[in-house]
Amino acid sequence: MEPYTISVPDEKLTSLAQKLSSTTFPDELDDAGWDYGAPLADVKRLVKHWQENYDWRKQEAEINKLPNYRTKIQVDGFETLDIHFVYQKSDIEGAIPLLFVHGWPGSFLEVTKILPQLTQGGTDVPAFHVVAPSLPNFGFSSGTKKKGFKLPQYAETCHKLMLSLGYPKFVTQGGDWGTMITRIMGLLYPTSVLASHINMIRGSAPTLTSHPILYLQHLLTPYNPRERAGFARTAWFQQEGSGYRITQGTKPQTLGYSLASSPVGLLAWIYEKLHDWTDEYPWTEDEILTWVSVYLFSTAGPAASLRIYYEAAHDQEMGRARTEGWIGGVKLGVAHFARELSVVPKSWGRTMGPVVWESEWESGGHFAAWERPDALVGDLRGMFGRRGGAEAVVKEIRKARARL
């Protein structure tokens, strides 16, 4: 691996300015609000800020203060990829390696709010060596030009990255695609991935044949107010908020032309999700534009990040559905956030694997590490700390490292 400095070419910034100045905005219905998508006034305000006040070079300099690295990873059957990652080692003796995996439309930036706390520890809570990659086809990692780069290939990339850093055993945290990728990693590499914490829970109701004890508990326990509100949130997402997933999962190339050509189109596409998927998080204009810029200036281009939806949707063996079922052998921690896109009862989450840590949070949405870094850090410290459900994992990793 080698240190990596993000440096977007000047010509890309010049092209951005030219495109912003020649934007043609659509009209809008009276009193449309958010019902039809990102409001025209909001998008115009953000574009104006982009043109007049936003400073990518300033944001780039802040990102480059992070310990950024790049390394080459050979994925079986595919070309060698350049993988960008943030790698913050802890100075605390006995720290354990943690792989943090982002999703769409997030990025490695999501780890930045939890990085300082996770690298610290004490007697009762472990510190972590944190590894946060840009997934292939995302951010400042390169992308593949071959079809069939599915969830197992993303899992393989992350696994090989951790091995290359000298971590044959480690733990993971993920939301969105990070949940699914780390789940597949646990399925494929159970001797390496000893425990996973996830904040997007997509379990199903327990059945008599698959989980008889859970089924009886579920049958006898009425849904509480949180769970009823969760069903309403889930129904909203499925009926009103998931059209993007169908498009990206079926015709990503067609959408890709618009996102690659129009910075405003990319902004509106992502901004809608940042608004709808969070729990009234007070996004600043600079935050929004930096998240969008990571896609706009990404190594593989913004269209590449859509293809994971197609590949996962067309994989009947290791696709999305497999990540929602039982995966044994890997201790599981689950964090239920009130405004996640899928909010299920606790009993449903327990059908996904051997749950050793559960938490419920009254606030917070899809981007937990960004919206509620305090909650996520608390979860990881609780799960892996003294008397936590995965305390034994910490001891196993430390013993394994002592033998190296």
Secondary structure as UniProt FT lines:
FT   STRAND          2..3
FT   HELIX           10..21
FT   TURN            30..31
FT   TURN            33..36
FT   HELIX           40..52
FT   HELIX           56..63
FT   TURN            64..65
FT   STRAND          68..74
FT   TURN            76..77
FT   STRAND          80..88
FT   TURN            93..94
FT   STRAND          96..101
FT   HELIX           108..113
FT   HELIX           115..118
FT   STRAND          128..133
FT   TURN            136..137
FT   TURN            139..140
FT   HELIX           151..164
FT   TURN            165..166
FT   STRAND          170..174
FT   HELIX           177..188
FT   TURN            190..192
FT   STRAND          193..198
FT   TURN            208..210
FT   HELIX           212..220
FT   HELIX           225..236
FT   HELIX           237..241
FT   HELIX           243..250
FT   HELIX           252..261
FT   HELIX           263..276
FT   HELIX           285..296
FT   HELIX           302..306
FT   HELIX           307..313
FT   TURN            316..318
FT   HELIX           320..324
FT   STRAND          331..337
FT   TURN            338..339
FT   HELIX           346..349
FT   TURN            350..351
FT   STRAND          355..361
FT   HELIX           368..371
FT   HELIX           373..384
FT   TURN            386..387
FT   TURN            389..390
FT   HELIX           391..403
//
